[in-house]
């Protein structure tokens, strides 16, 4: 029997059988998505479905750990697939797809249906995050989104949307006015989500290898711990929303 996962199986209340059964959808292969994929590979999930439309740029190299100078100008999905071979025991299947998640929405919906959990790292805006969370809720898929930003110091944060009725949903904590913008009854009928308003934050924002890495690790940890908790109530339940200010090293658990 393989000893690859021996050390994590020694952890209290760890459930490797659950981890090894998961198909994980990762939207975005940037600062967060690349580290999330590395984590999932080394944890031994069954499958990773990685989607991105971008190529590797030189300014990505400070924090996007799957890439090096030789990958500049190449597709992130292809480069990520190549590099993930160094981060797996051979038990994880990686599927990579290069396309625009926003413009090819029906294709994205199909991948959501095929997945057990969803990681959303697409920096498009609150309305797209809202759509992803509503669809995840409809199909009963746990979802976690996160980000790093230079606002209010140098911060990392995540939001975990669970599958139980009592779990906080994205719509519960974001006052988004969708009337006249989005018809939530037709989320499966849209062919293109380019009409959604983009995030009002600047496109360029500061980030480091430790902020991207910290956020990614916390996202994976929170989601796996949530799933362990669902299967075994003795396992501690993680906070659903978390923010960490890296300038002052201060933590806030919102709920």
C-alpha positions in Angstrom: 0.0 0.0 0.0 1.3 3.5 -0.9 2.7 5.5 2.0 2.4 8.9 0.1 -0.5 10.0 2.3 0.7 8.4 5.6 1.5 11.6 7.4 -1.8 13.3 6.7 -3.7 10.1 7.5 -2.0 10.3 11.0 -3.8 13.6 11.7 -6.7 13.5 14.1 -10.1 13.0 12.4 -8.5 13.0 8.9 -10.5 11.2 6.2 -8.3 10.3 3.2 -11.1 8.2 1.7 -13.2 11.3 1.4 -10.4 13.4 -0.1 -9.5 10.7 -2.6 -13.1 10.7 -3.9 -13.3 14.4 -4.8 -13.5 16.0 -8.2 -12.5 19.7 -7.7 -13.3 22.5 -10.1 -10.7 25.3 -10.0 -11.8 28.5 -11.8 -8.6 30.4 -12.5 -4.9 29.4 -12.6 -3.4 32.5 -11.1 -1.9 33.4 -7.7 -4.6 31.5 -5.9 -5.6 28.8 -8.4 -2.1 27.6 -9.0 -1.4 27.0 -5.3 -4.8 25.5 -4.8 -4.1 23.0 -7.6 -0.7 22.1 -6.0 -2.4 21.6 -2.6 -5.2 19.4 -4.1 -2.7 17.3 -6.0 -0.6 16.7 -2.9 -3.7 15.9 -0.8 -4.6 13.2 -3.3 -8.0 14.3 -4.7 -9.4 12.1 -7.5 -9.6 14.8 -10.2 -8.8 18.5 -10.7 -10.7 20.4 -13.5 -8.6 23.6 -14.1 -9.9 26.4 -16.3 -8.2 29.6 -17.3 -7.9 31.8 -20.5 -4.7 33.6 -19.7 -1.0 33.2 -20.6 1.9 33.4 -18.2 3.3 37.0 -17.8 6.6 37.9 -16.2 4.8 39.8 -13.3 3.1 36.5 -12.4 6.3 34.8 -11.4 6.6 36.4 -7.9 3.5 34.4 -6.6 2.1 31.9 -9.2 4.1 28.9 -8.1 3.4 26.6 -11.0 5.3 28.8 -13.5 8.8 29.9 -14.3 10.6 32.0 -16.9 10.3 29.3 -19.5 6.5 29.5 -19.3 6.2 33.2 -20.2 3.9 33.6 -23.1 2.5 30.1 -22.8 -1.0 29.1 -21.7 -1.4 28.9 -17.9 -3.5 25.7 -18.2 -0.9 23.9 -20.3 2.0 25.1 -18.1 0.1 24.2 -14.9 -0.7 20.7 -16.2 3.0 20.2 -16.9 4.2 21.4 -13.5 1.5 19.6 -11.5 3.2 16.4 -12.6 5.8 17.2 -10.0 3.2 17.7 -7.2 1.2 14.5 -7.4 1.7 10.8 -6.4 0.0 9.8 -9.7 -3.4 9.4 -8.1 -4.8 12.7 -9.2 -6.1 13.2 -12.7 -5.8 16.8 -14.0 -7.9 18.1 -16.8 -7.0 21.6 -18.2 -9.2 23.8 -20.3 -8.3 27.1 -21.9 -11.3 29.3 -22.5 -13.2 32.4 -21.2 -15.4 31.2 -18.3 -17.5 34.4 -18.6 -18.2 34.1 -22.3 -18.6 30.4 -22.5 -21.0 30.1 -19.5 -22.9 26.9 -20.6 -19.6 25.0 -20.8 -18.7 26.2 -17.3 -22.1 25.0 -16.0 -21.4 21.5 -17.3 -18.1 21.4 -15.3 -19.9 22.7 -12.2 -22.3 19.8 -12.5 -19.5 17.3 -12.8 -17.6 18.5 -9.7 -17.9 17.8 -6.0 -16.5 21.1 -4.9 -15.8 24.5 -6.5 -12.9 26.9 -6.0 -13.6 30.4 -7.5 -10.5 32.6 -7.9 -11.8 34.6 -10.9 -11.3 38.3 -10.2 -14.3 39.5 -12.3 -16.5 41.0 -9.7 -19.2 40.5 -7.0 -22.0 39.8 -9.6 -20.1 36.9 -11.2 -19.3 35.6 -7.7 -23.0 35.8 -6.9 -23.9 33.8 -10.0 -21.4 31.1 -9.2 -22.7 30.9 -5.6 -26.3 30.7 -6.7 -25.5 27.9 -9.2 -23.5 26.1 -6.5 -26.4 26.4 -4.2 -28.8 25.0 -6.8 -26.6 21.9 -7.5 -25.7 21.5 -3.8 -22.0 22.0 -4.3 -19.8 23.4 -1.5 -18.0 26.5 -2.9 -15.1 28.7 -1.6 -13.9 31.9 -3.1 -11.0 34.0 -2.0 -8.7 36.9 -2.8 -5.8 39.1 -1.9 -5.9 42.8 -2.0 -3.9 45.9 -1.1 -6.9 47.6 0.4 -7.0 48.1 4.2 -3.4 47.0 4.5 -2.3 43.8 2.8 -5.1 41.3 3.3 -6.3 37.9 2.4 -9.8 36.6 2.8 -12.1 33.8 1.9 -15.8 33.0 1.8 -17.1 29.5 2.3 -20.6 28.6 1.1 -21.7 25.3 2.5 -24.5 23.0 1.3 -26.7 23.0 4.4 -29.8 25.2 4.7 -28.3 26.9 7.8 -25.0 27.8 6.0 -24.6 31.4 5.1 -25.0 32.1 1.4 -23.2 34.7 -0.6 -26.5 36.6 -1.1 -27.0 36.8 2.6 -23.9 39.0 3.2 -23.7 41.0 -0.1 -26.3 43.7 -0.8 -26.2 43.3 -4.6 -29.1 44.8 -6.5 -29.7 42.3 -9.3 -33.0 43.8 -10.6 -32.6 45.0 -14.1 -29.1 43.4 -14.3 -29.6 39.7 -13.7 -32.5 37.3 -13.8 -31.7 34.7 -11.2 -34.4 32.4 -12.6 -32.5 32.1 -15.9 -29.0 31.4 -14.7 -28.9 28.2 -16.8 -30.2 29.9 -19.9 -27.5 32.6 -20.3 -24.9 31.8 -23.0 -22.6 34.7 -22.1 -22.2 36.6 -18.8 -20.2 39.5 -20.2 -23.1 41.8 -19.3 -22.4 41.5 -15.6 -20.8 44.5 -14.0 -17.1 44.1 -13.3 -15.4 44.7 -10.0 -14.9 48.4 -9.4 -11.5 47.8 -7.8 -8.4 48.6 -9.8 -7.3 45.8 -12.2 -3.8 45.9 -10.8 -3.3 45.3 -7.1 -0.3 44.3 -4.9 0.2 40.7 -4.0 3.0 38.5 -2.7 3.9 34.9 -2.7 3.0 34.7 1.0 -0.4 36.5 0.6 -1.4 34.3 -2.4 -0.1 31.2 -0.7 -1.7 31.9 2.7 -5.1 32.6 1.1 -4.9 29.5 -1.1 -3.9 27.2 1.8 -6.7 28.6 4.0 -9.3 28.1 1.2 -8.3 24.4 0.8 -8.1 23.9 4.5 -11.5 25.5 5.2 -13.3 23.5 2.5 -11.8 20.1 3.4 -12.5 20.7 7.1 -16.1 21.7 6.3 -16.5 18.4 4.4 -14.9 16.4 7.2 -17.4 18.1 9.6 -20.3 17.2 7.4 -19.3 13.5 7.6 -18.2 13.6 11.3 -19.7 16.2 13.6 -16.7 15.7 15.9 -14.5 17.4 13.4 -14.4 21.2 14.1 -16.3 23.4 11.7 -14.3 26.2 10.1 -15.4 29.8 10.0 -17.4 30.6 6.8 -15.8 34.0 6.3 -12.3 34.9 7.3 -10.0 37.9 6.8 -6.3 38.2 7.7 -4.4 41.6 7.6 -0.8 40.7 6.8 0.5 44.2 7.7 -0.7 44.0 11.3 -0.9 40.2 11.5 -4.5 40.5 12.7 -7.3 38.0 12.2 -11.1 38.6 11.9 -13.6 35.8 11.7 -16.7 37.5 10.4 -19.1 34.5 11.0 
